[in-house]
């Protein structure tokens, strides 16, 4: 299941949060025209679903301690991708809690390669410019990936497909393979149904 859900740049439905924490998570990936990427993970309405008040308090305290100490799972996951900069902020300090974690990469192709490498998926990624157009091309081979779930903190970045959106800070997407162009061309969403899992595949995004 991991192999399919990490298909597309950042990617089902597997509850990687520890214990009984309930939350709503969204991923926004902000892409600059020149290829720099800021990946923002917003975790909202975080609370323990434990029925026992003592257990509930203990679990939420562990969550808050992880945020305060920098041992938060999403931050640890980003660290494995070697970003240029990260930040972690507690936006709501009362139950239910809200946390946002950001990671900035100078090049989207470099971050993409590290992501697939951590997940054990053979892949290449290139970013090139032709005139006023930029194209990201990702080639990957899910058939060569292991069926064993990888032992890596990066699985904390894996959510259902509809949790992800890639947004241009300027310009418009003009072509896409493996993605659906939305919002008048300013954003794309994942389309795993367009990506074959029984043979090598290519994902492509072009913007200007």
C-alpha positions in Angstrom: 0.0 0.0 0.0 2.9 2.3 0.8 4.2 2.0 -2.8 1.0 3.2 -4.3 0.4 6.1 -1.9 3.8 7.6 -2.3 3.5 7.7 -6.0 3.2 11.3 -6.7 5.7 13.7 -5.3 4.5 13.6 -1.8 1.9 10.7 -1.1 -3.6 5.5 1.2 -5.1 5.8 3.8 -2.7 4.6 6.5 -2.8 6.0 10.1 0.8 6.7 10.8 0.0 9.0 13.8 1.0 7.3 17.1 -1.5 6.1 19.7 -5.1 7.3 19.5 -4.5 10.9 18.3 -7.2 12.1 16.0 -6.6 15.0 13.6 -7.2 16.5 10.2 -4.1 16.9 8.1 -3.6 18.8 4.8 -0.5 19.2 2.7 0.1 22.3 0.6 3.2 22.4 -1.6 4.0 25.9 -2.7 6.1 26.0 -5.9 7.9 29.0 -7.1 8.3 29.6 -10.9 12.1 28.7 -10.6 11.5 25.4 -8.9 11.9 26.2 -5.2 9.4 24.3 -3.1 7.9 24.9 0.4 6.0 21.9 1.7 3.6 22.9 4.5 1.8 20.3 6.7 -1.1 21.6 8.7 -2.4 19.4 11.5 -5.7 20.6 12.9 -8.0 19.6 15.7 -5.4 17.3 17.2 -6.7 15.5 20.3 -6.6 12.1 21.9 -9.6 9.8 21.4 -8.8 7.8 24.6 -11.8 7.3 26.7 -9.8 7.4 29.9 -9.2 11.0 31.0 -5.8 10.2 32.4 -4.6 8.3 29.3 -6.1 11.1 27.1 -4.1 13.8 29.0 -0.9 11.7 28.9 -1.1 11.2 25.2 -1.8 14.8 24.4 1.1 15.9 26.7 3.4 13.6 24.8 2.3 15.3 21.6 2.9 18.8 23.0 6.3 17.7 24.4 7.3 16.5 20.9 6.4 19.8 19.4 8.3 21.7 22.0 11.4 19.5 21.8 11.5 19.3 18.0 10.9 15.6 18.0 7.5 15.9 16.2 7.1 13.1 13.6 6.5 15.4 10.6 9.6 17.5 11.4 11.7 14.3 11.8 10.3 13.1 8.4 11.3 16.3 6.7 14.8 16.1 8.2 15.4 12.9 6.3 14.7 14.7 3.0 17.6 17.2 3.7 15.6 20.5 3.2 17.3 23.8 3.2 15.1 25.1 6.0 12.4 23.8 8.4 10.1 25.3 10.9 7.5 24.0 13.5 4.8 26.1 15.0 2.1 25.5 17.5 -0.8 27.6 16.3 -3.3 26.6 18.8 -2.1 25.7 22.3 -5.5 24.7 23.7 -7.3 21.4 23.0 -7.8 20.6 20.1 -4.4 21.7 19.0 -3.1 23.0 15.7 0.4 22.6 14.4 2.1 23.6 11.1 5.4 22.2 9.9 7.2 23.7 6.9 10.2 22.6 4.9 11.8 24.5 2.1 13.8 23.0 -0.8 15.8 25.0 -3.3 14.8 22.6 -6.0 11.6 20.4 -6.2 13.5 17.7 -8.1 16.0 17.2 -5.4 13.4 16.9 -2.7 11.4 14.5 -4.9 14.4 12.2 -5.4 15.1 12.0 -1.6 11.5 11.2 -0.9 11.4 8.2 -3.3 14.8 7.0 -2.1 13.6 7.0 1.5 10.5 5.0 0.4 12.5 2.5 -1.6 11.1 3.4 -5.0 13.5 3.6 -7.9 13.1 7.0 -9.5 14.7 9.9 -11.3 13.7 13.6 -11.3 14.7 16.4 -13.5 13.8 20.1 -13.7 14.5 22.0 -16.9 13.7 25.3 -18.4 12.8 25.9 -22.1 12.1 29.6 -22.8 9.5 30.8 -20.4 8.4 27.2 -19.5 9.6 25.0 -16.7 9.0 21.2 -16.6 9.4 18.7 -13.8 9.7 15.1 -15.1 9.7 12.2 -12.7 10.3 8.7 -13.8 9.6 5.9 -11.3 9.3 2.1 -11.3 6.8 0.8 -8.7 7.3 -2.7 -10.0 10.9 -2.7 -8.7 10.0 -1.4 -5.2 9.8 -3.7 -2.2 6.4 -4.9 -0.9 7.8 -4.4 2.7 6.8 -1.1 4.3 10.0 1.0 4.5 11.3 1.6 8.0 11.7 5.4 7.7 10.2 8.5 9.5 9.2 9.7 6.1 6.0 7.6 6.3 4.7 10.4 8.6 4.3 12.4 5.4 2.0 9.8 3.8 -1.7 10.7 3.8 -4.8 10.1 1.6 -4.4 11.4 -1.9 -7.0 14.2 -1.4 -4.9 15.8 1.4 -2.3 17.1 -1.1 -2.3 20.2 -3.4 0.6 21.7 -5.3 0.2 25.5 -5.8 2.2 27.8 -8.0 3.2 31.1 -6.2 3.1 32.8 -9.7 2.2 31.7 -13.2 0.0 28.8 -14.4 0.3 25.1 -15.0 -0.1 24.4 -18.7 0.3 20.6 -18.9 0.3 17.7 -16.5 0.5 13.9 -16.5 -0.5 12.2 -13.3 -2.1 15.4 -11.9 -5.3 17.3 -12.5 -4.9 21.0 -13.2 -7.4 23.0 -11.0 -8.1 26.5 -9.8 -7.7 28.1 -13.2 -4.3 26.6 -13.7 -2.7 27.8 -10.4 -2.7 24.4 -8.7 -2.7 20.7 -9.4 -4.0 17.7 -7.4 -2.8 14.1 -7.5 -4.4 11.6 -9.9 -3.1 8.2 -9.0 -5.6 6.5 -11.3 -3.5 8.0 -14.2 -0.3 6.4 -13.0 0.3 2.7 -13.9 1.7 0.4 -11.2 2.5 -2.6 -13.4 5.2 -0.8 -15.5 7.6 2.1 -15.2 5.7 5.4 -15.3 6.4 9.1 -15.9 4.9 12.1 -14.1 5.2 15.5 -15.7 4.3 19.1 -14.8 4.8 22.1 -17.0 4.3 25.7 -15.9 5.1 29.2 -17.1 
